[in-house]
Amino acid sequence: MHRPGPSMAGPAPGPELDAVLAEAVRGTGASVGLAYVLPPGERVLQIAVVSGVVPQIAAPWARISLDDPIPVADAVRERRLVWLSSQEDVARRYPRLGVVLPYDFMLAAAPFPHGTRVWGGLVLLWPTWHPPELSPQERGVIDVCCVRGGALLHEAAGRGARLSTGDEPRVLPPPDAPEPEPEEARAALDFARRIPVGCCALDLDGRITFINSAAADLVGAGGAALLGARPWEALLWMNDPIFEDRYRAAVVSRRPTAFTALRPPDRWLAFHLYPDDRGISVQITPLTGDPGREVAEPERLPSVGPGGAGALYHLTHLAAALTETAGVGDVVEAVADQLVPAFGPSGLALLTVEEGRLRVIGHRGYSGQFMDSVDGSPLTAQTPNVHTLTDGVPCFFGSFEELRSAYPGAVRYAERDAWAFLPLIASGRPVGSMVLSYDHARPFPPAERAILTSLAGLIAQALDRARLYDTKHQLAHTLQTALLPRSLPGVPGLDVAARYLPAGHGMEIGGDFYDLIRCDDTTAAATIGDVQGHNIQAAALMGQVRTAVHAHATAGAAPSDVLARTNRLLSDLEPDLFTSCLFARLDLAGHTARMATAGHPPPLILHPDGRTEAVELPPGLLLGIDPHSAYSTVEVPFPPGTLLLLHTDGLVETAGTGIDEATAAVRDCLARAPDRTADEHADALVRHATRAATRSDDVALLLIRHASGTPGQPR
């Protein structure tokens, strides 16, 4: 499970970021605004500030992985503005978002950039009466606010501020309403009380802030009892997700909406909701005859028990998120991020079975020390976890007394007072268990038990797939590691380092390779390449290419001949995959490097005086296309103190950045501290690559410094 990095020393940039979001909302006329931060070293966006909605509505997106198909993740990852002009556009391009917010709105998402890094993102929503495109003025406001946000977060991180947001985002207050004169306020109150039409006011959280006597009579409750309560929670006959759904629709879309409800035994009421930035005005009128002819009753939602429409959408979002998870860690993150807000447990733990024992694979709301005491429990233990798993029957305990009565040895964590133990069973096989704990006693009504049990089934299937994925991923990683050099040979006079950086998410095996070959006491050869594709075939071909290049290099062939001979071999193999490759022969005594390339990115040179340049080589055709291709050798100076960087295209191909710009950034990284050792340069380049936008390809690096007279140590 993902955990935030260590806390930094300084305070978080709260008021300043609040001001950025407030300016963006005010300057664009947006109805809803969200500001996200991306803490250093993290790949999860966290909501820091909310405007125009309560955090509960935004909870499904409180934490967003950069790999998630969500607008703000795309905006941050690709460093671009994402614009959605309609509900249809949302449903088509981002179905998970459309499922959880099935309302009419327009949306823009943009990154908080600074230099080569993105520090977070901005999300704005408008009602559908907004024009179908952003105006130049609105785009200008968004650009200015995003630049301010990026600079602010960059500066805050630089002074050691903590960028992680904790449990709850900050909520900006609604805009101030004109303050009425005392006599005007009394007259308005008298009017609202006298009017025979029922009316009430809700804040953005859905709580009743005012209700007149006519409305209280219509709903059959005292006005004093309803103040501060949500109608669908205070009135049993309104305990249906459709009522909360209409409130959510009004808040998100800022459009009037209506529904009808039957107050038992036979009184139909029509509710008209009129939203604005401060809350919702509700008009309640009695109906006669067929209510369907007077007010169109919206499509009803299935009842989900406690949690209402919010829980329903959380769970739908979880189901959609689980279909997109890959490894076990992804499943744990999705479950914790969606289930906790939907049902409000204080703690969640997921356990699997390994070699006859329960193993904790993720948790939230528990200390690591406590989970360590649970981890490794044998399947013979007399615990609710084990019984739930072995019997395949969920257990619910509404209080600690119930739990202690059934299991006298049960250990209470903190002041938790209710528990749900749910078996995770996939294809008839137990794969683990899920534990939810609550701070207060809880009845667990049948509807809630049913949906939690169903969810456990979905989670079990996702975990089963994820464990298989992780096994295959480990196999792929082992294969790829075996095909790359375990270590680089020691060559007197050379300081060398290599790094391999996978693209990240996914099980695919990369085809990038590198090698350093010692030819004699004063000569070495270096090669780097990239086989087309990310699969077993690419990895197998990568091994063949590396072996062929190694053999021809050892035989003393010139760089152009090494590539030509390897190319003929690949053409004979007919692999249907093409390979880029760069080969260099290094003459340490003659202080020269002779190179040839087959469609590979040019190497970079850091000169002893700190200058950097890209070596211009005749491009050459990729290996495996034409068996008769010829390649050219170019000789460049390689005096002591010179650093040669060979790399694959993943280093300079990032979304939203041109290759020339990305290459210039790499050269700047090399030139920033020219006296670094090869290892130190390699680490700096890895940090540079991970700070940049998400890469779609692996990165291989081979750094070679002619070490005589430099800080580098030959090895």
Residue pairs with C-beta under 8 A, 6 or more apart in sequence:
1 329
1 332
1 333
1 336
1 361
1 362
1 363
1 364
2 44
2 63
2 329
2 333
4 39
4 42
4 164
5 39
5 40
5 41
5 42
5 164
7 162
7 164
8 157
8 160
8 161
8 162
8 163
9 160
9 162
10 156
10 159
10 160
10 161
10 162
11 161
11 162
12 48
12 156
12 161
12 162
12 163
12 164
12 165
13 152
13 153
13 155
13 156
13 161
13 163
14 170
16 152
16 156
17 35
17 37
17 48
17 49
17 149
17 152
17 153
18 49
18 170
18 172
20 35
20 145
20 148
20 149
20 152
21 33
21 34
21 35
21 49
21 51
21 122
21 145
21 172
22 33
22 51
22 172
23 141
23 145
23 148
24 30
24 33
24 122
24 124
24 141
24 142
24 145
25 32
25 33
25 51
25 52
25 124
25 172
27 138
27 141
27 145
28 124
28 126
28 134
28 138
28 141
28 142
29 126
29 130
29 138
30 52
30 124
30 125
30 126
31 52
31 105
31 125
31 126
31 127
31 254
31 277
32 51
32 52
32 53
32 105
32 123
32 124
32 125
32 252
33 49
33 50
33 51
33 52
33 122
33 123
33 124
33 125
33 172
34 47
34 49
34 50
34 51
34 58
34 61
34 72
34 122
34 123
34 124
34 169
35 47
35 48
35 49
35 50
35 120
35 121
35 122
35 123
35 149
36 45
36 46
36 47
36 48
36 64
36 72
36 76
36 112
36 120
36 121
36 122
36 123
37 45
37 46
37 48
37 112
37 119
37 120
37 153
37 163
37 164
37 165
38 44
38 45
38 46
38 66
38 76
38 112
38 118
38 119
38 120
38 121
38 163
39 46
39 157
39 163
39 164
40 157
40 163
42 164
43 65
43 66
43 67
43 504
44 63
44 64
44 65
44 66
45 63
45 64
45 65
45 66
45 72
45 73
45 76
45 120
45 121
46 62
46 63
46 164
46 165
47 55
47 58
47 61
47 62
47 63
47 165
47 169
48 120
48 165
48 169
48 170
49 169
49 170
49 171
49 172
50 58
50 169
50 170
50 171
50 172
51 171
51 172
52 125
52 172
52 174
52 204
52 277
53 204
53 251
53 252
54 171
54 204
54 205
54 206
55 62
55 168
55 169
55 171
56 205
56 310
56 341
57 248
57 251
57 252
57 310
58 169
59 310
59 314
59 341
60 100
60 313
60 314
60 317
60 337
60 338
60 341
61 70
61 72
62 169
62 337
62 341
63 333
63 337
64 70
64 72
64 73
65 73
65 330
65 333
66 73
66 76
66 77
66 694
67 73
67 77
67 504
67 505
67 694
68 96
68 321
68 324
69 94
69 96
69 324
70 94
70 96
70 97
71 82
71 84
71 94
71 97
71 107
71 109
71 123
72 82
72 109
72 121
72 122
72 123
73 121
74 80
74 82
74 109
75 81
75 82
75 109
75 110
75 111
75 121
76 111
76 112
76 118
76 120
76 121
77 655
77 693
77 694
78 655
78 656
78 693
78 694
79 111
79 113
79 118
79 655
79 656
79 657
79 693
80 110
80 111
80 656
81 108
81 109
81 110
81 139
81 142
82 107
82 108
82 109
82 110
83 106
83 107
83 108
83 133
83 134
84 90
84 93
84 94
84 106
84 107
84 108
85 106
85 132
85 133
86 104
86 106
86 128
86 132
87 98
87 102
87 103
87 104
87 105
87 128
90 97
90 98
90 101
90 105
90 107
91 98
95 320
96 317
96 320
96 321
96 324
99 313
99 316
99 317
99 320
100 313
100 314
100 316
100 317
101 252
101 313
103 248
103 249
103 252
103 253
104 127
104 128
104 253
104 255
105 125
105 126
105 127
105 128
105 252
105 253
105 254
106 125
106 126
106 127
106 128
106 130
107 123
107 124
107 125
107 126
108 122
108 123
108 124
108 134
108 142
109 121
109 122
109 123
109 124
110 121
110 122
110 142
110 143
110 146
111 118
111 120
111 121
111 122
111 146
111 150
112 118
112 119
112 120
112 121
112 122
112 146
112 149
112 150
112 153
113 119
113 146
113 147
113 150
114 147
114 150
114 151
114 153
114 154
115 154
116 665
116 688
116 691
116 692
117 154
117 691
117 692
118 150
118 693
119 149
119 150
119 153
119 154
119 157
119 163
120 149
120 150
120 153
122 142
122 145
122 146
122 149
124 142
125 252
127 253
127 254
127 255
128 253
128 255
134 142
153 163
156 163
157 163
174 204
174 277
174 278
174 279
175 277
175 278
177 278
180 188
192 199
192 210
192 212
193 212
193 213
195 212
195 214
196 214
197 214
197 283
197 284
197 285
198 212
198 214
198 215
198 216
198 217
198 218
198 219
198 283
198 284
198 285
199 211
199 212
199 214
199 215
199 281
199 282
199 283
199 284
200 208
200 210
200 211
200 212
200 215
200 226
200 281
200 282
200 284
201 208
201 209
201 210
201 211
201 279
201 280
201 281
201 282
202 208
202 209
202 230
202 231
202 247
202 279
202 280
202 282
203 209
203 278
203 279
204 251
204 278
204 279
204 280
205 230
206 230
206 231
206 232
206 244
206 247
207 228
207 229
207 230
208 226
208 227
208 228
208 229
208 230
208 231
208 234
209 227
209 228
209 279
210 227
211 223
211 226
211 227
212 223
213 223
214 284
215 223
215 282
215 284
216 222
216 223
216 226
218 263
218 269
218 284
218 285
218 286
219 226
219 231
219 235
219 238
219 263
219 269
219 284
220 235
220 263
221 234
221 235
225 234
226 234
230 244
231 238
231 243
232 238
232 239
232 240
232 243
232 244
232 247
232 308
233 239
233 308
237 261
237 262
237 263
237 264
238 261
239 308
240 261
240 300
240 301
240 303
241 301
241 302
241 303
241 304
241 308
241 309
241 312
242 259
242 298
242 300
242 301
242 309
243 259
243 261
243 271
244 308
244 309
244 310
245 298
245 301
245 309
246 257
246 258
246 259
246 271
246 273
246 298
247 273
247 280
248 309
248 310
249 255
249 257
250 256
250 257
250 273
250 274
250 275
250 280
251 275
251 280
253 275
254 275
254 276
255 275
256 272
256 273
256 274
256 275
257 272
257 273
257 298
258 270
258 271
258 272
258 273
258 295
258 296
259 270
259 271
259 295
259 297
259 298
260 268
260 269
260 270
260 271
260 287
260 291
260 292
260 294
260 295
260 297
261 268
261 269
261 271
262 268
262 269
263 269
267 286
268 286
268 287
268 288
268 291
269 284
269 285
269 286
269 287
270 284
270 285
270 286
270 287
270 291
270 294
270 295
271 282
271 283
271 284
272 282
272 283
272 284
272 285
273 280
273 281
273 282
274 280
274 281
274 282
274 283
275 281
287 294
287 295
291 297
301 309
301 312
302 312
303 447
304 311
304 312
304 315
304 447
304 448
304 451
305 311
305 445
305 446
305 447
305 448
305 450
305 451
306 343
306 445
306 447
306 448
307 314
307 342
307 343
307 344
307 448
310 341
310 342
311 342
311 343
311 451
314 338
314 339
314 341
314 342
315 338
315 339
315 342
315 451
315 455
317 338
318 334
318 335
318 338
318 339
318 342
318 455
318 458
319 458
321 334
321 337
321 338
322 331
322 334
322 335
322 458
322 459
322 461
322 462
323 462
325 331
325 334
325 462
325 465
325 466
326 466
326 469
326 505
326 506
326 507
327 466
327 469
327 470
327 473
328 352
328 361
328 362
328 463
328 466
328 467
328 470
329 362
330 466
331 350
331 459
331 462
331 463
331 466
332 350
332 361
332 362
333 362
334 462
335 348
335 350
335 362
335 434
335 459
336 348
336 362
336 364
339 345
339 348
339 436
339 455
340 348
340 364
340 365
343 436
343 448
343 452
344 438
345 365
345 420
345 436
345 437
345 438
346 365
346 414
346 416
346 437
346 438
346 439
347 363
347 364
347 365
347 366
347 413
347 416
347 435
347 436
347 437
348 363
348 364
348 365
348 434
348 435
348 436
348 437
349 360
349 362
349 363
349 364
349 366
349 371
349 374
349 434
349 435
350 360
350 361
350 362
350 363
350 424
350 432
350 433
350 434
350 459
350 463
351 358
351 359
351 360
351 361
351 374
351 385
351 432
351 433
351 434
351 435
352 358
352 359
352 361
352 424
352 431
352 432
352 463
352 467
353 359
353 379
353 389
353 430
353 431
353 432
356 378
356 379
357 376
357 377
357 378
357 379
358 374
358 375
358 376
358 377
358 379
358 385
358 386
358 389
358 432
358 433
359 375
359 376
360 371
360 374
360 375
361 432
363 371
365 437
366 413
370 413
373 411
374 385
377 383
377 385
377 386
378 386
379 386
379 389
379 390
380 386
382 407
382 409
383 407
383 409
383 410
384 395
384 397
384 403
384 406
384 407
384 410
384 419
384 421
385 421
385 433
385 435
387 395
387 421
388 394
388 395
388 421
388 422
388 423
388 433
389 423
389 424
389 430
389 432
389 433
390 430
391 423
392 423
392 425
392 430
393 423
394 420
394 421
394 422
394 423
394 449
394 452
394 453
394 456
395 406
395 419
395 420
395 421
396 419
396 420
396 421
396 444
396 449
397 403
397 406
397 418
397 419
397 420
398 418
398 441
398 442
398 443
398 444
399 417
399 418
399 441
400 410
400 412
400 416
400 417
400 418
403 410
403 419
404 410
413 437
414 439
415 439
416 437
416 438
416 439
417 438
417 439
417 440
417 441
417 442
418 437
418 438
418 440
418 441
418 442
418 444
419 435
419 436
419 437
419 438
420 435
420 436
420 437
420 444
420 449
420 452
421 433
421 434
421 435
422 433
422 434
422 435
422 436
422 452
422 453
422 455
422 456
423 430
423 433
423 456
423 460
424 430
424 431
424 432
424 433
424 434
424 456
424 457
424 459
424 460
424 463
425 431
425 456
425 457
425 460
426 457
426 460
426 461
426 463
426 464
427 464
429 464
431 460
431 463
431 464
431 467
432 460
432 463
434 456
434 459
436 452
469 507
472 507
473 507
476 507
476 508
476 509
476 536
476 539
479 509
479 536
479 539
480 509
480 510
480 539
483 513
483 539
483 542
483 543
483 546
484 500
484 513
484 514
485 498
485 514
485 515
485 516
488 496
488 497
488 498
488 516
488 715
489 516
489 517
489 518
490 518
490 714
490 715
491 516
491 518
491 524
491 714
492 521
492 714
493 522
493 588
493 706
493 707
493 708
493 714
494 524
494 586
494 588
494 704
494 705
494 706
494 707
494 714
494 715
495 677
495 678
495 704
495 705
495 707
495 710
495 712
495 713
495 714
495 715
496 516
496 678
496 702
496 703
496 704
496 705
496 715
497 677
497 678
497 679
497 681
497 682
497 701
497 702
497 703
498 514
498 516
498 682
498 700
498 701
498 702
498 703
499 682
499 683
499 685
499 686
499 699
499 700
499 701
500 512
500 514
500 698
500 699
500 700
500 701
501 650
501 686
501 689
501 690
501 698
501 699
501 700
501 701
502 510
502 698
503 510
503 650
503 695
503 696
503 697
503 698
503 699
504 694
504 695
506 534
508 534
508 535
509 534
509 535
509 536
509 538
509 539
510 534
510 538
510 539
510 697
510 698
511 530
511 531
511 532
511 533
511 534
511 538
511 539
511 541
511 542
511 577
511 579
512 528
512 529
512 530
512 531
512 542
512 648
512 650
512 698
512 699
512 700
513 527
513 528
513 529
513 530
513 531
513 542
513 543
513 545
513 546
513 700
514 526
514 527
514 528
514 529
514 646
514 700
514 701
514 702
515 526
515 527
515 528
515 546
515 549
515 550
516 524
516 525
516 526
516 702
516 704
517 524
517 525
517 526
517 527
517 550
517 553
517 554
518 524
519 525
519 553
519 554
519 556
519 585
522 587
522 588
522 589
523 585
523 586
523 587
523 588
523 589
524 585
524 586
524 588
524 704
525 553
525 562
525 583
525 584
525 585
525 586
526 583
526 584
526 586
526 644
526 646
526 702
526 704
527 546
527 549
527 550
527 553
527 562
527 581
527 582
527 583
527 584
527 646
528 581
528 582
528 600
528 646
528 647
528 648
528 700
528 702
529 542
529 545
529 546
529 549
529 579
529 580
529 581
529 582
529 598
529 600
529 623
529 648
530 579
530 580
530 581
530 600
530 648
530 649
530 700
531 538
531 539
531 541
531 542
531 545
531 577
531 578
531 579
532 538
532 577
532 578
532 579
533 577
534 698
537 575
537 577
538 577
541 570
541 573
541 575
541 577
541 579
542 579
544 569
544 570
544 573
545 566
545 570
545 579
545 581
545 623
548 565
548 566
548 569
548 570
549 562
549 566
549 581
549 583
552 561
552 562
552 565
552 566
553 562
553 583
553 585
557 565
558 585
558 594
558 596
558 633
559 583
559 584
559 585
559 594
559 595
559 596
559 631
559 633
560 596
560 630
560 631
560 632
560 633
562 583
562 596
563 581
563 583
563 596
563 597
563 598
563 620
563 623
563 631
564 629
564 630
564 631
566 581
566 623
567 598
567 621
567 623
567 624
567 626
567 627
567 629
567 631
568 627
570 579
570 623
570 624
571 624
571 625
571 626
571 627
572 627
573 624
575 624
577 624
578 622
578 623
578 624
578 625
579 598
579 622
579 623
579 624
580 597
580 598
580 599
580 600
580 601
580 622
580 623
580 649
581 597
581 598
581 599
581 600
581 623
582 595
582 596
582 597
582 598
582 600
582 601
582 602
582 603
582 617
582 646
583 595
583 596
583 597
584 593
584 594
584 595
584 603
584 644
584 646
585 593
585 594
585 595
586 592
586 593
586 638
586 644
586 704
586 706
587 593
587 594
587 638
588 638
588 706
588 708
591 637
591 638
591 639
591 640
591 706
592 635
592 636
592 637
592 638
593 635
593 636
593 637
593 638
593 644
594 633
594 634
594 635
594 636
595 603
595 615
595 617
595 633
595 634
595 635
595 636
596 617
596 620
596 631
596 632
596 633
596 634
597 617
597 618
597 619
597 620
597 631
598 620
598 621
598 622
598 623
598 629
598 631
599 619
599 620
599 621
599 622
599 623
600 648
600 649
601 647
601 648
601 649
601 651
601 652
602 614
602 615
602 616
602 617
603 614
603 615
603 644
603 645
603 646
603 647
604 612
604 613
604 614
604 615
604 644
604 645
604 647
604 663
604 666
604 667
604 670
605 612
605 613
605 614
605 615
605 636
605 642
605 643
605 644
605 645
606 612
606 642
606 643
606 645
606 670
606 671
606 674
606 681
607 613
607 641
607 642
608 639
608 640
608 641
608 642
608 674
608 710
610 671
610 674
611 671
612 667
612 668
612 670
612 671
613 667
614 663
614 667
615 634
615 636
616 634
617 632
617 634
618 631
618 632
618 634
620 629
620 631
620 632
621 629
638 644
638 706
639 706
640 706
640 707
640 708
640 709
640 710
641 705
641 706
641 708
641 709
641 710
642 705
642 706
643 670
643 674
643 678
643 681
643 703
643 704
643 705
643 706
644 703
644 704
644 705
645 666
645 670
645 681
645 685
645 701
645 702
645 703
646 701
646 702
646 703
646 704
647 666
647 699
647 700
647 701
647 702
648 697
648 698
648 699
648 700
649 697
650 689
650 695
650 696
650 697
650 698
650 699
650 700
651 662
651 666
651 685
651 689
651 699
651 701
652 659
652 662
652 663
652 666
653 659
653 662
653 695
653 696
653 697
654 662
654 692
654 693
654 694
654 695
655 693
655 694
655 696
656 693
657 665
657 692
657 693
662 692
665 688
665 692
666 685
666 688
669 684
669 685
669 688
670 681
670 685
672 684
673 680
673 684
675 710
675 711
676 684
676 711
677 705
677 711
677 712
677 713
678 703
678 704
678 705
678 712
681 703
682 701
682 703
685 701
685 703
686 701
689 695
689 699
705 712
707 713
707 714
